[in-house]
Amino acid sequence: MLGFITVLTVRMTILQVATNPYVEFIGSEETASSTLNLSQHLIDWDLLLHLLISYLHIYYYYYYYYYYYY
């Protein structure tokens, strides 16, 4: 599962870097920096949410499922 979390964080980092030119291209130049900050902020929250879901999945599988069925 540690490999999954590592792949998830690398994917989010690549996503942040890849969206920078698109955000600047789509919006106006006056609001490009604030739009870029907002998009990176939302990507960070998405990463946090995915890590929380991964943690709950690990907890459920290793502690709850393993304890009751083995």
Buried (B, 14 or more C-beta within 10 A) or exposed (E): EEEEBEEBEEEBEEBBEEBEEEBBEEBEEEEBEEBBEEBBEEBEEEBEEBBEEBEEEBEEEEEEEEEEEE
